[in-house]
Amino acid sequence: MKEIVAGVDIGGTNTVFGLVDRAGKVIAESRFKTTDYPKINSFVTALVAGINKLLSGKKGYTFKGIGIGAPNANYHKGTIELAPNLAWKGIVPLADLIRKKINIPVVLTNDANAAAMGEMVFGGAKKMKDFIVLTLGTGLGSGIVINGQMVYGHTGFAGELGHTIIVPGGRDCGCGRQGCLETYASASGLVRTVLYLLSEMKEESILRNIPPAELTARKVAEAASKKDPVALEAFDFTAEKLAFGIFNAIGFSSPEAVFLFGGLANAGEILFEPVRKYVEMNVQPIFRGTVKILPSGIPESNAAVLGSAALIWNDL
Amino acid sequence: MKEIVAGVDIGGTNTVFGLVDRAGKVIAESRFKTTDYPKINSFVTALVAGINKLLSGKKGYTFKGIGIGAPNANYHKGTIELAPNLAWKGIVPLADLIRKKINIPVVLTNDANAAAMGEMVFGGAKKMKDFIVLTLGTGLGSGIVINGQMVYGHTGFAGELGHTIIVPGGRDCGCGRQGCLETYASASGLVRTVLYLLSEMKEESILRNIPPAELTARKVAEAASKKDPVALEAFDFTAEKLAFGIFNAIGFSSPEAVFLFGGLANAGEILFEPVRKYVEMNVQPIFRGTVKILPSGIPESNAAVLGSAALIWNDL
């Protein structure tokens, strides 16, 4: 019997889950709307039923466990705690609730940590013991691996590089503070930077014709690919801020590589090239030339499920 | 036969070494001037002779290994690399050189990592798996423990929190960059802050009567204990900057405690109280109330030898 696990990614809108073998092959995948289940018990019932349905179509496998990526997930406790984008309030003992329905190992962590596990088990960090994954979406998530182990810390919530303050007194952040890295180095940070630059620069720009509420990182990337001067400057500014977060993190854990993942990273060399430049320019001299800045080695379409599956494979 | 190790602390001026048992008792201790041995081979000869002399006076022990704390020490390679305050240039294979004289396990790391090992094995972090030690001397050194393991990173030089940039474009640092944490949060940073405040403030201060070249952190602490307004403000300013470095580090590894150690930490509550206040005020909400800011649990007189001894005990 071949062994198989389930990888689950719980997002504010969708929950995606799939069956994954040890080689990282997604055997089957399905999804439903997280928002259809405002009560946690009905969510758990739906999730277990969904996994069982996938399993019933695949004979010849031994089912070994469930790995889950979810916002505000606590690895130590198997809980989701005070997640602002989910309907379930308070501290949700998700791992316990699932184990009551299906007696099998269940582990969970946040989505950035799951992405890092995916990178280590199936992606570009297979042979690395020390690396960092930054997920550049609406916010900036991070998963940190040191000595081959995910860093969860005393609370289970370690790895919040998005909330490193890099500009004292800087931009308002959703965490209630100012100047956090993610207010600059994320898809939404890039959009904020465009608005700032439109106020600072006098150059013509196609971005002046888009209502701010409709601006997206993708539109900025498209403008940059057409050499729009504001869009180009916005990527340079964003790269400099992201590099700031990266070189301070390098001084902490001296990783072999930093992987950039998610929406903003899809912009490619227009982001990577200046990030590499600013990291090398500004990193402490002892670390110059020691850190690779890389795109993720995981296909983005499967990343969430593969990362969560990697989490449980790594624990088994 | 009771087991025993040697702990060695190599400083720019003095080399201190002692024999330490598993309980952390210093059985014998000696020292010589590092500067008396500008050639590494003669230094190694003197060190091994010194340890053998201590051992010859203590019968009934089995000698198990040597732990060394030294500037720019690389744990992975057993080398001292490009240390600006030592006479030995280039990359010095110290562990290998010692093992050629005395066939025994030899490990080395930098002094801040050794301090953290001392805290874990013999001090206030005995039951902790995640903590950080900051040594506040001329510079700011740091030793980081995650999952019960020292963080060395891919290069072996991880844990350089003193060179986290906290003020972009700020004070000139010895590393060639600007605004590093140690230019504010260290004994010399405190003195720089006094000079800055003497320019900013109009209040009377006994510190106005001391030539800047003769100002020390101790003199500032003495002035603060007499309620000197500039000295008090200098400690508050220093604490705020140190807190900045600490709360960003908390977001990285979510430690159970941060230990403050060395010259500046001896100022006691005049430093600790505002550091705790500024950390709680500014740390990401999810980590509020989760981190203790503590003085070291190791007596400072023995700290260097105990830390180095802890390093080898932990490896054995």
Interface residues (C-beta under 8 A of the other chain):
Chain A: M128 K129 D130 I144 I146 N147 Q149 V151 Y152 G153 H154 T155 G156 F157 A158 G159 E160 L161 H163 T164 I165 I166 V167 P168 C175 G176 R177 F244 F247 N248 A249 G251 F252 S253 S254 P255 E256 N282 Q284 P285 I286 F287 T290 V291
Chain B: M128 K129 D130 I144 I146 N147 Q149 V151 Y152 G153 H154 T155 G156 F157 A158 G159 E160 L161 H163 T164 I165 I166 V167 P168 C175 G176 R177 F244 F247 N248 A249 G251 F252 S253 S254 P255 E256 N282 Q284 P285 I286 F287 T290 V291
